[in-house]
Amino acid sequence: MGHTYTGFTLRLICKNGAVAPSDATSFRIAGGSYEDIREEVRGQLGSILEGLGEELEIYREWTRITANVRLASLLAAALPKKMLPFVEFAPKTKAVVGIKPITAWEAYNAVTEFLTHQGIEARHRDWLRMRLRRAMSVWQAVEAGQISEDEAMERLGAAEG
């Protein structure tokens, strides 16, 4: 007989108190002696806690960074424009021309709030959430000088749906 363990964080996503879990980290342990299981659980939980700590540090960092037009452009490349109410688009070309003064954390939350409150089918919502996280990740890589803007856009591809 085995056991499955799952770790996750809950993130406040809305003024009404709604929360969303982060991506869960799970592991399964097959049977064994009590000591073997205890050591395996201890090691796996340590890994989960380390990963959750890294995720929380990323969120904290986003609260200190002002979102910029580069982030808006990457989000617009990854997601439908209707999900980006904080981005200013040119009327005819729909090109990104600006972004409201918000932090990267507020931009992330605005998109996740849309995903939570719009009744989007679960698989499509998960796909959009993955696109959001990918856009945030490549934005950070561009900001850190690790990749070029062209490479970031290539990694994102065009938004679908």
N, C-alpha and C positions, 0 to 999 in steps of 0.2 A: 504494500500500500504506500502511495506517495502523497506528497503534500505540495500545494501550489501557494506561493506567496506573491503579493502584488504591492508595489509602492507607488504613490502618486502625491501630488500636491493639489490643493484646491485654491483657485485664484478667483478673487472677487471680480466679477465682470460687469456689474451693473449697479446702479444706484439703488435698485430695489432689493439688493442682497443676493441676487443670483450668483452662483459660483460654477466654475467649470473645472473639471479635473485636467491636469496636465497629461501628457502621454504616460500611460502606466508602464512600469517596468516590472515584468513578471519573471519568475523562475520556478521550476519544478524540481523537487528532490524525490528521487526514487527511495524506496525503503533502505534500511540499513540499521546499524546499531544506533542507540541513542546518542552516543558521543559523535559518531560520524555525521548524523543529521544535524546535531547542534553546531558542529564546526562548519558544515556546509551553509547552514542558515546564517551563522555569524558572518561568514565571508561574503555571501550574497547580499545580505542587508547592508554591509559596509559599502559595497559597490553601489547599491541603490541610493544610499544616503549621500554618497559622494556625487553621484549624478544629479540628484535633486539640489544639492548645494550649488553645483555649477549652474543649473537652470535658474535658481534664485538670484545668483550673482549677475547673470545676464539681464534679468528683469530689473535689478537694482541699477545696473549700468544704464539701461534704457531710460530710467527716470531722470538721469543727469544729462542726457544728450538731446539737443534740439533736433527735431526732424528737419530735413532739408529737401530741396528739390530733387536731389539724386535719389533719396529714399522714395519720394513720391513717384518718380519715373520708374523705379524698379517695381514698386507696388502696382503701378498702372500696367506694367508689362506682364505681371503675374496674375492679376485679379481683374474681375469686371469693374468698370469705372463706378458703377452704382454703389459699390462697397466702400468707396473712398470719398466720403463727404467733406473731408478736410483738404482735399486736393483741388486746385483750381485748374480747369482745362480751358484751352482756347475754344471759342464757340464753333468754329467751322472745322478745324483740323483735329480737335480733341487731343491736341498735344498738351503735355503738362506745362503750365506757365507759372505755377506757384503752389505754395502750401501754407495753410493757416499756421500761426505760431503755436506749435504743440511739441511735446516731447515725443521721442520714439515710442515710449511706453503708452502714451495717449493714442498714438497712431495705431499701434498694435491692438489696444483695447477697443478702439472704434471699429476695427474690422471684426474682431471676435464678437463684439456686441451684435453686429449685423448678422454674423453667422448663427448666433444663438437665438435671435428674435425673429428671423424671417421664415421659419418653417421649411428650411432647405432639407431635402432628402439626405439621410445620414451619410451615404457614400460620397455624394457630391460635396457635402459640408466637410467631410474628412479630407477630400482632395483639395478643396479650397484652403483649409487650414494648413495642409502640407505646403501649398504654394506660398501662403503667407510666411510661414517659418523659413522657407527657402529664400524668399525675397529679403527678409530681415537678415538672414545669415550672409547672403552675398553682399548686401549693403554694408554690413560691418567689415567684410573682407576688403571691399573697395575703399572704405574710409580708412582702414589700416594700411592701405597701399599694398595689399597682398595680391590683388587681381585688378585688372583694368575694368573700366565701365563697359567696354565692348564685351569682355569675357563674362562679366556679370549678366548682361543681357542675353548672351548666348546660352548661359547656364539656365536661365529662366525660360527661354523660348517664349512663344506667344501665349497669352491667356486664352483659354477656351471657356465656353459657357458663359 
